[in-house]
Amino acid sequence: MLDEFTAATGIRVNYDLFDSQEMLETKLLAGRSGYDVVVVTGHFLERLVPAGAFRKLDFERLPGRANLDAELMAKFAQYDPGNAHAVGYSWGTVGIGYDARRLRELAPDAPTDSWSLVYEPAFVQQLGGCGVSIVDSPSDVIGTVLAWRGHDANRPTPEQLQATERTLLAVRPHLRKIDTGNQINDLAGARSA
């Protein structure tokens, strides 16, 4: 697609991927990143807009903006008031993946419809031999713990963050890895084992 874009427009695209949003944030905050378009999550957008990492959008040059889903744009506005610096590119969610057969063998009483599967030490310990991992994304992990505890993941209190830390420290000894990008391969490998 990038080659086709260059052929159609004459514009050469520099396409970079980062191991984490924290790495991208560091590059952006250093200034003069050279990027025209950047894809970040709402949490990072909320931090980077006040820091001056992004210019305001020129709405005159974005006529298709009127076709964007108003409900989603309202959600994005919580990170960028007035949607002045960003347009929603994608919408996603964080979930739990597991091998149902192995889960039932190792922890038959473990819930499959709750974050308790990941954040209750008793269940994670039972599954530890199979290989439990969590994503290397602090905002996602902290957010899921907060949501699991019934808190607003976007506006945690210091006390809620301290409780989240205790939760994560309690399960840490039972985790095989904290990683992003290998979960699909790990699950595929579990099926063939």
Accessible surface in RSA format (square Angstrom, percent):
REM  Atomic radii and reference values for relative SASA: ProtOr
REM  Chains: A
REM  Algorithm: Lee & Richards
REM  Probe-radius: 1.40
REM  Slices: 20
REM RES _ NUM      All-atoms   Total-Side   Main-Chain    Non-polar    All polar
REM                ABS   REL    ABS   REL    ABS   REL    ABS   REL    ABS   REL
RES MET A   1   186.93  96.8 146.74  97.1  40.20  95.7 107.68  91.6  79.25 105.0
RES LEU A   2    72.15  40.2  70.27  50.3   1.88   4.7  70.58  49.6   1.57   4.2
RES ASP A   3   123.44  86.5 116.88 116.3   6.56  15.5  35.99  84.7  87.44  87.2
RES GLU A   4   130.61  75.0 124.01  93.8   6.60  15.7  48.99  94.8  81.62  66.6
RES PHE A   5    87.52  43.8  81.55  50.5   5.97  15.5  86.94  52.7   0.59   1.7
RES THR A   6    45.48  32.3  43.61  44.2   1.87   4.5  38.21  51.3   7.27  11.0
RES ALA A   7    91.13  83.8  50.22  77.5  40.92  93.1  62.54  88.1  28.59  75.7
RES ALA A   8    90.27  83.0  46.46  71.7  43.81  99.7  57.64  81.2  32.63  86.4
RES THR A   9    66.71  47.4  33.61  34.1  33.11  78.9  41.79  56.1  24.92  37.7
RES GLY A  10    65.70  81.0   0.00   N/A  65.70  81.0  33.35  91.5  32.36  72.5
RES ILE A  11    99.94  56.9  96.23  71.7   3.71   8.9  99.94  72.0   0.00   0.0
RES ARG A  12   178.17  74.8 156.82  79.9  21.35  50.8  71.87  98.2 106.31  64.4
RES VAL A  13    50.48  33.2  31.35  28.4  19.13  46.1  34.68  30.1  15.80  42.9
RES ASN A  14    99.31  68.5  78.01  75.4  21.30  51.3  23.22  55.9  76.09  73.5
RES TYR A  15   141.74  66.2 113.89  64.8  27.85  72.5  81.08  60.9  60.66  74.8
RES ASP A  16    73.76  51.7  51.08  50.8  22.68  53.6  11.83  27.8  61.93  61.8
RES LEU A  17   144.94  80.7 113.50  81.2  31.44  79.0 115.22  80.9  29.72  80.0
RES PHE A  18    71.12  35.6  38.53  23.9  32.59  84.8  43.28  26.2  27.84  79.7
RES ASP A  19   133.83  93.7 106.31 105.8  27.52  65.1  31.69  74.6 102.14 101.9
RES SER A  20    26.76  22.6  16.18  21.6  10.58  24.4  21.03  44.8   5.72   8.0
RES GLN A  21    44.20  24.7  39.50  28.9   4.69  11.2  27.76  59.1  16.44  12.5
RES GLU A  22    62.44  35.9  60.66  45.9   1.78   4.2  49.54  95.8  12.91  10.5
RES MET A  23   110.53  57.2 106.43  70.4   4.10   9.8  72.86  61.9  37.66  49.9
RES LEU A  24    14.54   8.1  14.54  10.4   0.00   0.0  14.54  10.2   0.00   0.0
RES GLU A  25    19.01  10.9  18.76  14.2   0.25   0.6   4.29   8.3  14.72  12.0
RES THR A  26    95.09  67.6  87.89  89.1   7.19  17.1  68.09  91.5  27.00  40.8
RES LYS A  27    84.86  41.4  77.95  47.8   6.91  16.4  36.17  32.6  48.68  51.9
RES LEU A  28    12.99   7.2   4.54   3.3   8.44  21.2   4.63   3.3   8.35  22.5
RES LEU A  29    90.38  50.3  60.02  42.9  30.36  76.3  62.43  43.8  27.95  75.2
RES ALA A  30    88.98  81.8  44.83  69.2  44.15 100.4  57.03  80.3  31.95  84.6
RES GLY A  31    39.17  48.3   0.00   N/A  39.17  48.3  28.11  77.1  11.06  24.8
RES ARG A  32   244.95 102.8 199.79 101.8  45.15 107.5  85.98 117.5 158.97  96.3
RES SER A  33    29.57  25.0  10.57  14.1  19.00  43.8   3.36   7.1  26.21  36.7
RES GLY A  34    72.48  89.4   0.00   N/A  72.48  89.4  42.89 117.7  29.59  66.3
RES TYR A  35    49.22  23.0  21.97  12.5  27.25  70.9  23.60  17.7  25.62  31.6
RES ASP A  36   148.57 104.1 108.79 108.3  39.78  94.1  34.30  80.7 114.27 114.0
RES VAL A  37   124.19  81.7 101.37  91.8  22.82  55.0 105.50  91.7  18.69  50.7
RES VAL A  38    39.62  26.1   9.93   9.0  29.69  71.5  13.99  12.2  25.63  69.5
RES VAL A  39    88.50  58.2  67.84  61.4  20.66  49.8  70.82  61.5  17.68  48.0
RES VAL A  40    32.78  21.6   6.68   6.0  26.11  62.9   9.84   8.6  22.94  62.2
RES THR A  41    60.46  43.0  53.42  54.2   7.04  16.8  60.36  81.1   0.10   0.1
RES GLY A  42    20.91  25.8   0.00   N/A  20.91  25.8   7.80  21.4  13.11  29.4
RES HIS A  43    70.86  38.7  68.30  47.5   2.56   6.6  47.60  49.1  23.27  27.1
RES PHE A  44     5.40   2.7   5.40   3.3   0.00   0.0   5.40   3.3   0.00   0.0
RES LEU A  45    15.81   8.8  15.81  11.3   0.00   0.0  15.81  11.1   0.00   0.0
RES GLU A  46    51.68  29.7  47.70  36.1   3.98   9.5  24.16  46.7  27.53  22.5
RES ARG A  47   105.56  44.3  92.49  47.1  13.07  31.1  43.56  59.5  62.00  37.6
RES LEU A  48     0.86   0.5   0.86   0.6   0.00   0.0   0.86   0.6   0.00   0.0
RES VAL A  49    23.29  15.3  15.81  14.3   7.48  18.0  15.81  13.7   7.48  20.3
RES PRO A  50   109.86  80.1  68.36  62.3  41.50 150.9  79.73  65.8  30.14 187.3
RES ALA A  51    62.46  57.4  21.43  33.1  41.03  93.3  34.88  49.1  27.59  73.1
RES GLY A  52    59.58  73.5   0.00   N/A  59.58  73.5  30.14  82.7  29.45  66.0
RES ALA A  53    29.45  27.1   0.00   0.0  29.45  67.0   7.57  10.7  21.88  58.0
RES PHE A  54    38.97  19.5  24.80  15.4  14.17  36.9  29.71  18.0   9.26  26.5
RES ARG A  55   217.87  91.5 201.47 102.7  16.40  39.1  79.64 108.8 138.23  83.8
RES LYS A  56   152.03  74.2 128.45  78.8  23.59  56.2  73.73  66.4  78.30  83.4
RES LEU A  57    52.43  29.2  38.20  27.3  14.23  35.8  40.43  28.4  12.00  32.3
RES ASP A  58    74.41  52.1  62.05  61.8  12.36  29.2  34.27  80.7  40.14  40.0
RES PHE A  59    87.81  43.9  75.72  46.9  12.09  31.5  75.98  46.1  11.83  33.9
RES GLU A  60   160.58  92.2 132.78 100.5  27.79  66.2  54.53 105.5 106.04  86.6
RES ARG A  61   189.93  79.7 164.57  83.9  25.36  60.4  47.76  65.3 142.17  86.2
RES LEU A  62    64.06  35.7  58.83  42.1   5.22  13.1  61.66  43.3   2.40   6.4
RES PRO A  63   113.32  82.6  90.41  82.4  22.90  83.3 101.46  83.8  11.86  73.7
RES GLY A  64    41.42  51.1   0.00   N/A  41.42  51.1  32.30  88.6   9.12  20.4
RES ARG A  65    68.21  28.6  56.96  29.0  11.25  26.8  13.30  18.2  54.91  33.3
RES ALA A  66    95.59  87.9  54.93  84.8  40.66  92.5  67.94  95.7  27.66  73.3
RES ASN A  67   131.49  90.7  97.96  94.7  33.53  80.7  33.15  79.8  98.34  95.1
RES LEU A  68    61.28  34.1  46.49  33.3  14.79  37.2  48.28  33.9  13.00  35.0
RES ASP A  69    81.01  56.7  65.04  64.7  15.97  37.8  27.28  64.2  53.73  53.6
RES ALA A  70    83.13  76.4  68.51 105.7  14.62  33.3  73.07 102.9  10.07  26.7
RES GLU A  71   123.33  70.8 113.92  86.2   9.41  22.4  44.05  85.2  79.27  64.7
RES LEU A  72    57.13  31.8  57.13  40.9   0.00   0.0  57.13  40.1   0.00   0.0
RES MET A  73    21.42  11.1  21.32  14.1   0.10   0.2  18.86  16.0   2.56   3.4
RES ALA A  74    68.32  62.8  49.19  75.9  19.12  43.5  56.40  79.4  11.91  31.6
RES LYS A  75    87.86  42.9  82.40  50.6   5.46  13.0  36.32  32.7  51.53  54.9
RES PHE A  76    33.61  16.8  33.61  20.8   0.00   0.0  33.61  20.4   0.00   0.0
RES ALA A  77    27.03  24.8  22.56  34.8   4.47  10.2  22.84  32.2   4.19  11.1
RES GLN A  78    77.78  43.5  57.05  41.7  20.73  49.3  31.67  67.4  46.11  35.0
RES TYR A  79    39.15  18.3  35.93  20.4   3.22   8.4  14.41  10.8  24.74  30.5
RES ASP A  80     0.98   0.7   0.98   1.0   0.00   0.0   0.52   1.2   0.46   0.5
RES PRO A  81   103.96  75.8  91.58  83.5  12.39  45.0  94.81  78.3   9.15  56.9
RES GLY A  82    58.15  71.7   0.00   N/A  58.15  71.7  39.94 109.6  18.21  40.8
RES ASN A  83    13.50   9.3  13.50  13.0   0.00   0.0   0.00   0.0  13.50  13.0
RES ALA A  84    18.28  16.8  17.87  27.6   0.42   0.9  18.00  25.4   0.28   0.7
RES HIS A  85    32.58  17.8  21.63  15.0  10.95  28.0  11.36  11.7  21.22  24.7
RES ALA A  86    25.99  23.9  20.55  31.7   5.44  12.4  25.08  35.3   0.90   2.4
RES VAL A  87    58.02  38.2  37.99  34.4  20.03  48.3  38.43  33.4  19.59  53.1
RES GLY A  88    26.75  33.0   0.00   N/A  26.75  33.0  10.04  27.6  16.71  37.4
RES TYR A  89   175.39  81.9 141.47  80.5  33.92  88.3  99.02  74.4  76.37  94.1
RES SER A  90    82.28  69.5  55.64  74.3  26.64  61.4  38.93  82.9  43.35  60.7
RES TRP A  91   145.21  58.3 113.05  54.7  32.16  75.5  91.03  48.5  54.17  87.9
RES GLY A  92    65.71  81.0   0.00   N/A  65.71  81.0  35.51  97.5  30.19  67.6
RES THR A  93   133.22  94.8  96.31  97.6  36.92  88.0  77.72 104.4  55.51  83.9
RES VAL A  94    57.11  37.6  38.31  34.7  18.80  45.3  41.80  36.3  15.31  41.5
RES GLY A  95    57.92  71.4   0.00   N/A  57.92  71.4  29.35  80.6  28.57  64.0
RES ILE A  96    57.74  32.9  24.81  18.5  32.93  79.4  29.36  21.1  28.38  77.0
RES GLY A  97    51.54  63.6   0.00   N/A  51.54  63.6  21.48  58.9  30.07  67.3
RES TYR A  98    82.44  38.5  58.97  33.6  23.47  61.1  35.87  27.0  46.57  57.4
RES ASP A  99    12.25   8.6   5.75   5.7   6.50  15.4   5.55  13.1   6.69   6.7
RES ALA A 100    54.80  50.4  53.44  82.5   1.36   3.1  53.99  76.0   0.81   2.1
RES ARG A 101   126.10  52.9 114.63  58.4  11.47  27.3  77.67 106.2  48.42  29.3
RES ARG A 102    70.63  29.7  70.63  36.0   0.00   0.0  11.90  16.3  58.73  35.6
RES LEU A 103     5.22   2.9   3.29   2.4   1.93   4.8   4.57   3.2   0.65   1.8
RES ARG A 104   104.96  44.1  97.27  49.6   7.69  18.3  58.80  80.4  46.16  28.0
RES GLU A 105    96.88  55.6  63.03  47.7  33.85  80.6  44.38  85.8  52.49  42.9
RES LEU A 106    56.41  31.4  38.92  27.8  17.49  44.0  41.34  29.0  15.07  40.5
RES ALA A 107     0.00   0.0   0.00   0.0   0.00   0.0   0.00   0.0   0.00   0.0
RES PRO A 108    85.95  62.6  71.92  65.6  14.02  51.0  71.92  59.4  14.02  87.2
RES ASP A 109   128.30  89.9 104.94 104.4  23.36  55.2  35.08  82.6  93.21  93.0
RES ALA A 110     3.25   3.0   0.00   0.0   3.25   7.4   0.00   0.0   3.25   8.6
RES PRO A 111    35.32  25.7  25.57  23.3   9.75  35.4  35.32  29.2   0.00   0.0
RES THR A 112    53.68  38.2  32.35  32.8  21.34  50.9   4.23   5.7  49.46  74.8
RES ASP A 113   132.74  93.0  95.10  94.7  37.65  89.0  47.24 111.2  85.51  85.3
RES SER A 114    36.07  30.5  26.05  34.8  10.03  23.1  26.72  56.9   9.35  13.1
RES TRP A 115    54.15  21.7  52.67  25.5   1.47   3.5  29.02  15.5  25.13  40.8
RES SER A 116    19.42  16.4  19.42  25.9   0.00   0.0   4.60   9.8  14.82  20.8
RES LEU A 117     6.30   3.5   4.86   3.5   1.44   3.6   4.86   3.4   1.44   3.9
RES VAL A 118    15.70  10.3  15.27  13.8   0.43   1.0  15.70  13.6   0.00   0.0
RES TYR A 119     4.77   2.2   2.86   1.6   1.90   5.0   0.09   0.1   4.68   5.8
RES GLU A 120    65.82  37.8  65.82  49.8   0.00   0.0   7.89  15.3  57.93  47.3
RES PRO A 121    49.75  36.3  49.71  45.3   0.04   0.1  49.75  41.1   0.00   0.0
RES ALA A 122    61.40  56.5  52.63  81.2   8.78  20.0  57.90  81.5   3.50   9.3
RES PHE A 123    41.75  20.9  41.75  25.9   0.00   0.0  41.75  25.3   0.00   0.0
RES VAL A 124     0.24   0.2   0.24   0.2   0.00   0.0   0.24   0.2   0.00   0.0
RES GLN A 125   113.83  63.7 101.21  74.0  12.62  30.0  18.08  38.5  95.75  72.6
RES GLN A 126    86.51  48.4  68.67  50.2  17.84  42.5  32.19  68.5  54.32  41.2
RES LEU A 127    15.10   8.4  15.10  10.8   0.00   0.0  15.10  10.6   0.00   0.0
RES GLY A 128    19.86  24.5   0.00   N/A  19.86  24.5  10.19  28.0   9.67  21.7
RES GLY A 129    69.40  85.6   0.00   N/A  69.40  85.6  42.67 117.1  26.73  59.9
RES CYS A 130    46.13  34.9  25.82  28.8  20.31  47.7   5.22  13.2  40.91  44.1
RES GLY A 131    29.86  36.8   0.00   N/A  29.86  36.8   2.25   6.2  27.61  61.8
RES VAL A 132    21.44  14.1  17.83  16.1   3.61   8.7  21.44  18.6   0.00   0.0
RES SER A 133    31.72  26.8  10.43  13.9  21.30  49.1   2.15   4.6  29.57  41.4
RES ILE A 134    21.23  12.1  16.37  12.2   4.86  11.7  21.23  15.3   0.00   0.0
RES VAL A 135    42.84  28.2  40.54  36.7   2.30   5.5  40.54  35.2   2.30   6.2
RES ASP A 136    71.99  50.4  65.48  65.2   6.51  15.4   4.91  11.5  67.08  66.9
RES SER A 137    24.76  20.9  21.20  28.3   3.57   8.2  15.77  33.6   9.00  12.6
RES PRO A 138    64.98  47.4  58.69  53.5   6.29  22.9  64.70  53.4   0.28   1.8
RES SER A 139    30.79  26.0  12.60  16.8  18.19  41.9  16.28  34.7  14.51  20.3
RES ASP A 140    48.90  34.3  44.76  44.5   4.15   9.8   3.89   9.1  45.02  44.9
RES VAL A 141    12.13   8.0  10.96   9.9   1.17   2.8  12.13  10.5   0.00   0.0
RES ILE A 142    58.11  33.1  58.11  43.3   0.00   0.0  58.11  41.8   0.00   0.0
RES GLY A 143    12.36  15.2   0.00   N/A  12.36  15.2  11.64  31.9   0.72   1.6
RES THR A 144    15.05  10.7  13.84  14.0   1.22   2.9  14.07  18.9   0.98   1.5
RES VAL A 145     0.00   0.0   0.00   0.0   0.00   0.0   0.00   0.0   0.00   0.0
RES LEU A 146     0.74   0.4   0.74   0.5   0.00   0.0   0.74   0.5   0.00   0.0
RES ALA A 147    59.26  54.5  41.69  64.3  17.57  40.0  44.09  62.1  15.17  40.2
RES TRP A 148    58.73  23.6  29.57  14.3  29.16  68.5  28.77  15.3  29.96  48.6
RES ARG A 149   107.76  45.2  78.87  40.2  28.89  68.8  19.51  26.7  88.25  53.5
RES GLY A 150    68.71  84.7   0.00   N/A  68.71  84.7  35.41  97.2  33.30  74.6
RES HIS A 151    59.85  32.7  46.61  32.4  13.24  33.9  34.59  35.7  25.26  29.4
RES ASP A 152    81.08  56.8  64.59  64.3  16.50  39.0  37.79  88.9  43.29  43.2
RES ALA A 153    43.36  39.9  24.17  37.3  19.19  43.7  24.17  34.0  19.19  50.8
RES ASN A 154    60.33  41.6  45.56  44.0  14.77  35.6   8.13  19.6  52.20  50.5
RES ARG A 155   133.85  56.2 116.26  59.3  17.59  41.9  64.72  88.5  69.13  41.9
RES PRO A 156    44.19  32.2  24.13  22.0  20.07  72.9  24.14  19.9  20.06 124.6
RES THR A 157    56.81  40.4  54.55  55.3   2.26   5.4  54.27  72.9   2.54   3.8
RES PRO A 158    93.68  68.3  90.12  82.1   3.57  13.0  93.09  76.9   0.59   3.7
RES GLU A 159   118.40  68.0 113.83  86.1   4.57  10.9  61.11 118.2  57.29  46.8
RES GLN A 160    38.61  21.6  35.97  26.3   2.64   6.3  10.23  21.8  28.38  21.5
RES LEU A 161    74.30  41.4  69.11  49.4   5.18  13.0  69.47  48.8   4.83  13.0
RES GLN A 162   101.06  56.5  99.34  72.6   1.72   4.1  25.40  54.1  75.66  57.4
RES ALA A 163    22.79  21.0  21.74  33.6   1.05   2.4  22.03  31.0   0.76   2.0
RES THR A 164     2.59   1.8   2.59   2.6   0.00   0.0   2.52   3.4   0.07   0.1
RES GLU A 165   101.04  58.0  97.52  73.8   3.52   8.4  29.19  56.5  71.85  58.7
RES ARG A 166   147.35  61.9 140.70  71.7   6.65  15.8  71.38  97.6  75.97  46.0
RES THR A 167     8.33   5.9   1.44   1.5   6.89  16.4   7.80  10.5   0.53   0.8
RES LEU A 168    38.84  21.6  36.77  26.3   2.07   5.2  37.12  26.1   1.71   4.6
RES LEU A 169   114.26  63.6 104.14  74.5  10.12  25.5 104.64  73.5   9.62  25.9
RES ALA A 170    47.14  43.3  28.65  44.2  18.50  42.1  40.69  57.3   6.45  17.1
RES VAL A 171     0.14   0.1   0.14   0.1   0.00   0.0   0.14   0.1   0.00   0.0
RES ARG A 172   110.93  46.6 110.19  56.2   0.74   1.8  38.32  52.4  72.60  44.0
RES PRO A 173   103.01  75.1  62.92  57.4  40.08 145.7  75.12  62.0  27.89 173.3
RES HIS A 174    44.80  24.5  36.82  25.6   7.98  20.4  22.18  22.9  22.62  26.3
RES LEU A 175    15.50   8.6   2.06   1.5  13.44  33.8   2.57   1.8  12.93  34.8
RES ARG A 176   145.11  60.9 113.22  57.7  31.90  75.9  50.42  68.9  94.69  57.4
RES LYS A 177    67.75  33.0  63.45  38.9   4.30  10.2  42.88  38.6  24.87  26.5
RES ILE A 178    77.91  44.3  52.75  39.3  25.16  60.6  52.75  38.0  25.16  68.3
RES ASP A 179    26.28  18.4  23.44  23.3   2.84   6.7   9.10  21.4  17.18  17.1
RES THR A 180    75.10  53.4  53.95  54.7  21.15  50.4  53.92  72.4  21.18  32.0
RES GLY A 181    59.91  73.9   0.00   N/A  59.91  73.9  36.39  99.9  23.52  52.7
RES ASN A 182    61.40  42.3  61.40  59.3   0.00   0.0   4.98  12.0  56.43  54.5
RES GLN A 183    46.85  26.2  45.77  33.5   1.08   2.6  39.08  83.2   7.77   5.9
RES ILE A 184   144.22  82.1 141.17 105.2   3.06   7.4 142.51 102.6   1.72   4.7
RES ASN A 185    99.03  68.3  90.97  87.9   8.06  19.4  23.75  57.2  75.28  72.8
RES ASP A 186    55.89  39.1  43.25  43.0  12.64  29.9  29.81  70.2  26.08  26.0
RES LEU A 187    66.86  37.2  65.05  46.5   1.81   4.5  66.44  46.7   0.42   1.1
RES ALA A 188    61.65  56.7  47.49  73.3  14.15  32.2  55.04  77.5   6.61  17.5
RES GLY A 189    35.38  43.6   0.00   N/A  35.38  43.6  30.89  84.8   4.49  10.1
RES ALA A 190    27.51  25.3  17.54  27.1   9.97  22.7  24.76  34.9   2.76   7.3
RES ARG A 191   175.47  73.7 148.78  75.8  26.70  63.6  50.96  69.6 124.51  75.5
RES SER A 192   100.90  85.3  60.39  80.6  40.51  93.3  52.54 111.9  48.35  67.7
RES ALA A 193   107.66  99.0  50.55  78.0  57.11 129.9  87.81 123.7  19.86  52.6
END  Absolute sums over single chains surface
CHAIN  1 A    13135.4       9869.5       3265.9       7341.4       5794.0
END  Absolute sums over all chains
TOTAL         13135.4       9869.5       3265.9       7341.4       5794.0
